[in-house]
C-alpha cells in the first residue's frame, strides 16, 4: 500500500513537470531576411520548393528546428522549412485589424495615421498594452491587441 502511494505521487509529480514544461515553451517568431525566400517540403536543399515568400521582414513562427533549418508557419497556416541563413530576429508583427497609430501610448494622444489590417510593422519596444512601432513612413504607438508576432530577445 505504501509503495502504491509513492508510485502514484511520483507519477503525479512527473506529469505536473511535463505539463509545466510544455506550458512554458516559448513561441519563437522570426522574420524573413530577404525579399525572396524559398520554403521547402523538408529540411534540405535537396528537398523540393513548396512555395516562395516575396515579402522581406514578414514575421513567421518557428515550430521546429533541425540543424540549420527551421520549420515555420505563417499567419495563414502555411508551413514548411527555411534555412536559418534566410531568417533574422527583427521584431516585426502583423496587425490583424485596422489600428490607429498614436503619438504617445494613450488613446488620448494625437492620432498620427490609420494602420490597415495585414500591414507589417517593426516593433521598437513594448510596455503594458502598447508597442512603439515603425512603418516605412511613420513612428508611433499602437495597442498590442490583435497582432500576430512577438518580440524576441535573440535568434537561436
RALINVEN-V266869 format. One record per residue. N is the residue number from 0. RES is the residue in one small letter. SS is DSSP state (a for helix, b for strand, c for the rest). NEAR is the number of other ideal C-beta (glycine too) atoms within 10 Angstrom. D_LAST is the distance of its C-alpha to the last C-alpha in Angstrom with 1 decimal. Layout:
# RALINVEN-V266869
N,RES,SS,NEAR,D_LAST / N,RES,SS,NEAR,D_LAST
This chain:
# RALINVEN-V266869
0,x,c,5,48.0 / 1,x,a,6,46.1 / 2,x,a,7,43.8 / 3,x,a,8,43.1 / 4,x,a,9,42.1 / 5,x,a,10,39.7 / 6,x,a,10,38.2 / 7,x,a,10,37.9 / 8,x,a,10,36.3 / 9,x,a,10,33.7 / 10,x,a,10,32.8 / 11,x,a,10,32.6 / 12,x,a,10,30.3 / 13,x,a,10,28.0 / 14,x,a,10,28.1 / 15,x,a,10,27.3 / 16,x,a,10,24.3 / 17,x,a,10,23.0 / 18,x,a,10,23.6 / 19,x,a,10,22.0 / 20,x,a,9,18.7 / 21,x,a,8,18.7 / 22,x,a,7,19.7 / 23,x,c,7,17.1 / 24,x,c,8,14.2 / 25,x,c,8,12.3 / 26,x,c,10,12.0 / 27,x,b,18,9.0 / 28,x,b,20,10.6 / 29,x,b,26,9.9 / 30,x,b,22,12.8 / 31,x,b,25,14.6 / 32,x,c,16,14.8 / 33,x,c,15,18.3 / 34,x,c,11,21.6 / 35,x,c,11,21.7 / 36,x,b,21,18.9 / 37,x,b,18,20.0 / 38,x,b,20,19.0 / 39,x,b,19,20.0 / 40,x,c,12,21.6 / 41,x,c,14,19.5 / 42,x,c,18,16.5 / 43,x,c,13,18.7 / 44,x,c,10,20.4 / 45,x,c,6,23.6 / 46,x,c,14,22.9 / 47,x,c,9,25.0 / 48,x,b,11,23.8 / 49,x,b,14,24.1 / 50,x,b,12,24.0 / 51,x,b,9,22.9 / 52,x,b,20,21.4 / 53,x,c,11,23.4 / 54,x,c,14,21.9 / 55,x,c,16,19.5 / 56,x,c,16,17.2 / 57,x,c,18,17.8 / 58,x,b,26,15.5 / 59,x,b,26,14.3 / 60,x,b,18,12.9 / 61,x,b,19,10.5 / 62,x,b,12,12.7 / 63,x,b,12,11.7 / 64,x,b,15,9.9 / 65,x,b,11,11.8 / 66,x,c,9,11.0 / 67,x,c,9,10.0 / 68,x,b,18,11.1 / 69,x,b,23,10.2 / 70,x,b,18,13.2 / 71,x,b,25,13.8 / 72,x,b,14,16.8 / 73,x,c,18,18.4 / 74,x,c,14,21.0 / 75,x,c,7,23.8 / 76,x,c,6,22.1 / 77,x,c,13,21.8 / 78,x,b,15,19.2 / 79,x,b,21,18.1 / 80,x,b,20,15.6 / 81,x,b,22,14.0 / 82,x,b,16,12.7 / 83,x,a,16,9.2 / 84,x,a,10,11.6 / 85,x,a,16,13.2 / 86,x,b,19,10.4 / 87,x,b,17,9.6 / 88,x,c,16,8.7 / 89,x,c,17,12.5 / 90,x,c,23,14.1 / 91,x,b,25,16.6 / 92,x,b,23,18.7 / 93,x,b,17,21.8 / 94,x,b,20,25.0 / 95,x,c,13,26.6 / 96,x,c,11,30.0 / 97,x,c,12,32.0 / 98,x,b,21,31.2 / 99,x,b,15,33.0 / 100,x,b,20,31.3 / 101,x,b,19,33.0 / 102,x,c,12,33.6 / 103,x,c,12,32.6 / 104,x,c,18,30.8 / 105,x,c,10,34.1 / 106,x,c,11,36.1 / 107,x,c,6,39.0 / 108,x,c,15,37.4 / 109,x,c,8,38.4 / 110,x,b,11,36.9 / 111,x,b,16,35.6 / 112,x,b,13,34.9 / 113,x,b,9,34.3 / 114,x,b,19,30.8 / 115,x,c,10,31.2 / 116,x,c,11,29.4 / 117,x,c,12,26.6 / 118,x,c,14,25.9 / 119,x,b,18,22.4 / 120,x,b,23,22.0 / 121,x,b,18,19.7 / 122,x,b,21,19.1 / 123,x,b,13,19.9 / 124,x,b,11,20.2 / 125,x,b,18,21.5 / 126,x,b,10,24.0 / 127,x,c,8,25.9 / 128,x,c,12,26.8 / 129,x,b,20,26.2 / 130,x,b,23,23.5 / 131,x,b,16,24.3 / 132,x,b,26,23.5 / 133,x,b,14,24.4 / 134,x,c,15,25.8 / 135,x,c,7,27.3 / 136,x,c,7,30.4 / 137,x,c,12,30.1 / 138,x,b,13,28.3 / 139,x,b,22,29.0 / 140,x,b,24,28.2 / 141,x,b,23,27.8 / 142,x,b,15,27.9 / 143,x,c,19,24.5 / 144,x,c,10,26.2 / 145,x,c,13,26.0 / 146,x,b,19,22.8 / 147,x,b,17,20.0 / 148,x,b,23,16.5 / 149,x,c,18,14.8 / 150,x,c,15,13.7 / 151,x,c,20,10.1 / 152,x,c,7,9.7 / 153,x,c,6,6.4 / 154,x,c,13,3.8 / 155,x,c,10,0.0
